[in-house]
Amino acid sequence: MEHFTITHSLNFSETAVISFYGAGGKTTLMRRLAAEMAAAGKKALLTTTTRIYKPQETAFFCSDDLEQAVQELREHFRNNDLAVLGKSILPDGKVEGIEPGQVGFLRDCLQVSVLVEADGAKGKPLKGFAPYEPVIPSSADYIIPVLGGDALGSFISPANTHRLEHFLESTGTKEGEMVNGSILARAFKYMLKIGMKQAPRAYACPIINKGDLIVSPETSALEITGLIRTGYEGPLPEKLLVTAGREDWPVKIILNLKPTKPPALVSCVILAAGKSARMGADKMALTVGNKTILKQTLDNVAAAGFEDIVIVTSPGRTGPVPASRFEPHRTISINVVKNCRYQEGMSASLKAGLQAVEPAAQGVLFALGDQPQVPPAVYNRLCENYMNNLALVTCPVFMGKRGNPVLLDRRTWPALMNLTGDKGGRDLIENMDRDKINYVDVDTPSILWDIDSPEDYLVYLDHLFTSSKRI
């Protein structure tokens, strides 16, 4: 899925200067980004403004004559997507970097993205900065401060911190202190400050890499996000990423840094592509008053505050009302996806919905189109609970019975994408450790009901009639 790529998470323009600095695997992330770009048919030039090791797997160009380098690279990019450029080979075998003022020229002249490694960390997860570091080109469109999540729980020492004395000074810490979320937040604040000073017009996105080595990545990410938000001077970046740069699905967590937004974006996928075999007709088109069952479900979802809604239907169905029919002060994106493989079962609809949600979504709440009786309060309660802990699965429970809708964190999506046949979230939940699931008690049995047959439809109508008389 493109949602898990660094490219989609950063959402950068066709050609951009992207500068990585810090510690904790920034070289791996930079090369991963370059590989993603090449896979998408985009071209990228990797370089440094300091020193790097000579790459073994990518075409390497080395010249202190910029015009000559441009000529050679222009020819190379006619038939290739990636290249590495250095100024010279140093006695220790490292590549000497180019001048920061040359980076923007290379981007504009070659019409390729330029990925810049702006400092070194000697393979350590934490880093302090000497007065001359990092060396970020002023032409940078994006700056990516990186720290290693594997530092959490360790003790600050020369073994895990490059330029220890500078790190202690900039974070107000002491050697021997245990690294926690507060220390990483302070480090990021300092990195953002020096980064934006060198490239003031750049878009910043801090990354905690090696997220696969963090014991509780969701707890740590939420804590660090909250601490960065607090007392930050200057415009805040939009988001923070937790990544595992060496894995096939690298972007594990995306959190909002803007105080006006909730910490995580939750999209809603309404599953409405069933065969309606037991009903004998398209149950989503059945009406109650002036609304169809699907329309009522959509109205409840929209009333709960979702702004990114995907409706998965099967071919031949009529799409729901457009977003403009809802409250005019809200921006709601409603995307209707036709699942041409709906006869393969629930798994095909889950995949179609996931691929259509907003790339920055951290969670997706899967609502069933044939549950029009689930009130907005249930959707709200699930989302509010999820925001507190980013559990892998958040699902409602009524009197000890689990029901729908179910909210699934993005870290479960690879497993969903591997499902086949008529399997869905239930199969995922049944094979998951209990401590990864957040069961949320609700006060309505509606989470246990769906409309599969004519009898179910009559029960639903009777329930509505009884409720209206009671009111």
URRACOR-V288436 format. One record per residue. N is the residue number from 0. RES is the residue in three letters. SS is DSSP state (a for helix, b for strand, c for the rest). PSI is psi in whole degrees, 0 to 359 (NA if undefined). D_LAST is the distance of its C-alpha to the last C-alpha in whole Angstrom. Layout:
# URRACOR-V288436
N RES SS PSI D_LAST
N RES SS PSI D_LAST
This chain:
# URRACOR-V288436
0 MET c 136 47
1 GLU a 336 48
2 HIS a 334 45
3 PHE a 1 48
4 THR c 152 51
5 ILE a 324 52
6 THR a 309 52
7 HIS a 325 49
8 SER a 324 48
9 LEU a 331 50
10 ASN c 50 49
11 PHE c 166 53
12 SER c 176 54
13 GLU c 311 57
14 THR c 125 60
15 ALA c 157 60
16 VAL b 120 61
17 ILE b 117 60
18 SER b 125 61
19 PHE b 138 61
20 TYR b 158 62
21 GLY b 224 61
22 ALA c 181 62
23 GLY c 27 60
24 GLY c 29 61
25 LYS a 329 61
26 THR a 317 64
27 THR a 316 62
28 LEU a 319 59
29 MET a 317 61
30 ARG a 326 62
31 ARG a 316 59
32 LEU a 317 58
33 ALA a 318 61
34 ALA a 321 61
35 GLU a 319 57
36 MET a 316 58
37 ALA a 320 61
38 ALA a 333 59
39 ALA c 5 57
40 GLY c 15 60
41 LYS c 156 61
42 LYS c 144 64
43 ALA b 141 64
44 LEU b 124 67
45 LEU b 137 67
46 THR b 184 69
47 THR b 154 70
48 THR c 4 71
49 THR c 251 72
50 ARG b 144 73
51 ILE b 164 72
52 TYR b 146 74
53 LYS c 126 75
54 PRO c 149 72
55 GLN c 335 74
56 GLU c 354 71
57 THR c 143 71
58 ALA c 129 74
59 PHE b 132 75
60 PHE b 138 77
61 CYS b 120 79
62 SER c 141 81
63 ASP c 4 82
64 ASP c 104 82
65 LEU a 319 79
66 GLU a 320 80
67 GLN a 318 81
68 ALA a 319 78
69 VAL a 317 76
70 GLN a 314 78
71 GLU a 319 78
72 LEU a 321 75
73 ARG a 318 74
74 GLU a 318 76
75 HIS a 317 74
76 PHE c 354 71
77 ARG c 325 72
78 ASN c 5 71
79 ASN c 159 70
80 ASP c 334 66
81 LEU b 148 67
82 ALA b 158 70
83 VAL b 136 71
84 LEU b 135 73
85 GLY b 168 76
86 LYS c 319 78
87 SER b 167 81
88 ILE b 123 81
89 LEU c 164 82
90 PRO c 330 85
91 ASP c 6 82
92 GLY c 353 81
93 LYS b 163 78
94 VAL b 127 77
95 GLU b 135 77
96 GLY c 173 74
97 ILE c 172 74
98 GLU c 140 74
99 PRO a 330 71
100 GLY a 347 71
101 GLN a 345 72
102 VAL a 311 69
103 GLY a 324 67
104 PHE a 317 70
105 LEU a 318 70
106 ARG a 311 66
107 ASP a 323 67
108 CYS a 318 71
109 LEU a 345 69
110 GLN c 48 66
111 VAL c 159 65
112 SER b 145 62
113 VAL b 120 64
114 LEU b 122 63
115 VAL b 128 65
116 GLU b 114 66
117 ALA c 0 66
118 ASP c 180 67
119 GLY c 159 68
120 ALA c 5 67
121 LYS c 36 69
122 GLY c 11 67
123 LYS c 157 65
124 PRO c 340 61
125 LEU b 157 62
126 LYS b 137 64
127 GLY c 163 65
128 PHE c 124 67
129 ALA c 162 70
130 PRO c 335 71
131 TYR c 9 71
132 GLU c 157 68
133 PRO c 174 66
134 VAL c 85 68
135 ILE c 128 65
136 PRO c 139 66
137 SER c 343 65
138 SER c 1 64
139 ALA c 132 61
140 ASP c 330 58
141 TYR b 138 56
142 ILE b 134 57
143 ILE b 92 56
144 PRO b 132 57
145 VAL b 137 57
146 LEU b 156 57
147 GLY b 123 57
148 GLY a 339 54
149 ASP a 350 57
150 ALA a 336 58
151 LEU c 130 55
152 GLY c 348 56
153 SER c 176 60
154 PHE b 137 62
155 ILE c 123 63
156 SER c 170 67
157 PRO c 339 70
158 ALA c 331 69
159 ASN c 4 65
160 THR b 117 66
161 HIS b 136 68
162 ARG c 62 69
163 LEU a 313 68
164 GLU a 325 70
165 HIS a 324 68
166 PHE a 316 64
167 LEU a 319 65
168 GLU a 315 65
169 SER a 336 63
170 THR a 354 60
171 GLY c 36 61
172 THR c 176 62
173 LYS c 149 65
174 GLU c 136 66
175 GLY c 348 65
176 GLU c 147 61
177 MET b 134 59
178 VAL c 123 57
179 ASN c 185 53
180 GLY a 325 50
181 SER a 319 52
182 ILE a 319 55
183 LEU a 322 54
184 ALA a 318 52
185 ARG a 319 55
186 ALA a 317 57
187 PHE a 319 55
188 LYS a 317 54
189 TYR a 318 58
190 MET a 319 58
191 LEU a 321 56
192 LYS a 311 58
193 ILE a 330 61
194 GLY a 315 60
195 MET a 336 58
196 LYS a 324 62
197 GLN a 329 64
198 ALA c 74 61
199 PRO c 339 59
200 ARG c 3 57
201 ALA c 153 56
202 TYR b 128 53
203 ALA b 143 53
204 CYS c 99 51
205 PRO b 144 52
206 ILE b 130 52
207 ILE b 108 52
208 ASN b 170 54
209 LYS c 38 55
210 GLY a 337 51
211 ASP a 345 52
212 LEU a 2 54
213 ILE c 133 52
214 VAL c 311 50
215 SER c 78 47
216 PRO a 324 47
217 GLU a 317 43
218 THR a 315 43
219 SER a 317 46
220 ALA a 318 45
221 LEU a 318 42
222 GLU a 313 44
223 ILE a 320 47
224 THR a 313 45
225 GLY a 322 43
226 LEU a 324 47
227 ILE a 320 48
228 ARG a 326 45
229 THR c 121 46
230 GLY c 17 49
231 TYR c 131 50
232 GLU c 125 52
233 GLY c 174 52
234 PRO c 130 50
235 LEU c 145 48
236 PRO c 164 48
237 GLU c 324 45
238 LYS b 163 45
239 LEU b 138 47
240 LEU b 146 48
241 VAL b 122 49
242 THR b 163 51
243 ALA c 90 53
244 GLY c 337 56
245 ARG c 356 58
246 GLU c 163 55
247 ASP c 332 54
248 TRP c 78 50
249 PRO c 326 51
250 VAL b 105 48
251 LYS b 320 46
252 ILE b 135 44
253 ILE b 118 43
254 LEU b 146 42
255 ASN b 133 41
256 LEU c 344 43
257 LYS c 125 42
258 PRO c 337 40
259 THR c 353 37
260 LYS c 155 36
261 PRO c 159 35
262 PRO c 331 38
263 ALA c 147 37
264 LEU c 128 36
265 VAL b 121 33
266 SER b 164 33
267 CYS b 129 30
268 VAL b 120 31
269 ILE b 117 29
270 LEU b 114 31
271 ALA b 34 30
272 ALA c 26 34
273 GLY c 169 33
274 LYS c 342 35
275 SER c 37 32
276 ALA c 317 35
277 ARG c 332 32
278 MET c 327 30
279 GLY c 2 33
280 ALA c 169 32
281 ASP c 102 30
282 LYS a 334 27
283 MET a 338 26
284 ALA a 356 27
285 LEU c 145 24
286 THR b 152 21
287 VAL b 107 18
288 GLY c 234 17
289 ASN c 18 20
290 LYS b 145 20
291 THR b 167 22
292 ILE a 317 21
293 LEU a 320 24
294 LYS a 322 23
295 GLN a 319 19
296 THR a 316 21
297 LEU a 318 23
298 ASP a 320 21
299 ASN a 320 19
300 VAL a 314 23
301 ALA a 321 24
302 ALA a 337 21
303 ALA c 351 22
304 GLY c 3 25
305 PHE c 138 28
306 GLU c 347 31
307 ASP b 106 33
308 ILE b 131 31
309 VAL b 130 33
310 ILE b 119 31
311 VAL b 117 34
312 THR b 172 34
313 SER c 159 37
314 PRO c 142 39
315 GLY c 354 38
316 ARG c 151 34
317 THR c 131 33
318 GLY c 157 32
319 PRO c 180 29
320 VAL c 150 28
321 PRO c 168 31
322 ALA a 333 30
323 SER a 346 30
324 ARG a 346 27
325 PHE c 187 25
326 GLU c 127 26
327 PRO c 336 29
328 HIS c 355 30
329 ARG c 146 30
330 THR c 114 32
331 ILE c 127 31
332 SER b 119 33
333 ILE b 117 32
334 ASN b 118 35
335 VAL b 120 35
336 VAL b 126 37
337 LYS b 116 38
338 ASN c 97 39
339 CYS c 349 42
340 ARG c 27 43
341 TYR a 333 39
342 GLN a 347 41
343 GLU a 348 43
344 GLY c 185 39
345 MET a 323 37
346 SER a 323 40
347 ALA a 323 41
348 SER a 321 37
349 LEU a 315 37
350 LYS a 316 41
351 ALA a 320 40
352 GLY a 315 37
353 LEU a 318 39
354 GLN a 346 42
355 ALA a 353 39
356 VAL c 166 38
357 GLU c 130 39
358 PRO c 332 42
359 ALA c 3 41
360 ALA c 135 38
361 GLN c 328 39
362 GLY b 155 36
363 VAL b 126 34
364 LEU b 119 30
365 PHE b 111 30
366 ALA b 146 27
367 LEU b 129 26
368 GLY c 336 26
369 ASP c 29 24
370 GLN c 61 21
371 PRO c 347 19
372 GLN c 353 16
373 VAL c 120 18
374 PRO c 160 16
375 PRO a 328 18
376 ALA a 327 18
377 VAL a 315 20
378 TYR a 316 23
379 ASN a 316 23
380 ARG a 319 24
381 LEU a 315 26
382 CYS a 318 28
383 GLU a 319 28
384 ASN a 321 30
385 TYR a 321 32
386 MET a 337 34
387 ASN a 338 35
388 ASN a 351 37
389 LEU c 43 37
390 ALA c 151 37
391 LEU c 323 38
392 VAL b 133 35
393 THR b 120 32
394 CYS b 153 29
395 PRO b 151 26
396 VAL b 133 26
397 PHE b 117 23
398 MET c 45 25
399 GLY c 358 28
400 LYS b 130 27
401 ARG b 141 28
402 GLY b 203 26
403 ASN b 153 26
404 PRO b 168 26
405 VAL b 136 29
406 LEU b 123 31
407 LEU b 125 35
408 ASP b 153 38
409 ARG a 337 41
410 ARG a 348 43
411 THR a 347 41
412 TRP a 323 42
413 PRO a 321 45
414 ALA a 321 44
415 LEU a 320 42
416 MET a 344 44
417 ASN c 356 46
418 LEU c 152 44
419 THR c 161 45
420 GLY c 208 43
421 ASP c 50 40
422 LYS c 146 39
423 GLY c 211 37
424 GLY a 331 36
425 ARG a 318 35
426 ASP a 323 39
427 LEU a 315 40
428 ILE a 319 38
429 GLU a 339 39
430 ASN c 16 43
431 MET c 148 42
432 ASP c 141 43
433 ARG a 325 40
434 ASP a 354 41
435 LYS a 357 40
436 ILE b 133 36
437 ASN b 105 33
438 TYR b 126 31
439 VAL b 118 27
440 ASP b 134 25
441 VAL c 162 21
442 ASP c 23 18
443 THR c 135 17
444 PRO a 0 18
445 SER a 337 18
446 ILE a 346 21
447 LEU a 352 23
448 TRP c 141 21
449 ASP c 169 23
450 ILE c 97 24
451 ASP c 332 27
452 SER c 168 27
453 PRO a 325 26
454 GLU a 318 24
455 ASP a 320 23
456 TYR a 318 21
457 LEU a 322 20
458 VAL a 320 18
459 TYR a 315 17
460 LEU a 320 15
461 ASP a 321 14
462 HIS a 316 12
463 LEU a 318 11
464 PHE a 315 10
465 THR a 319 9
466 SER a 319 6
467 SER a 324 5
468 LYS a 324 5
469 ARG a 324 4
470 ILE c NA 0
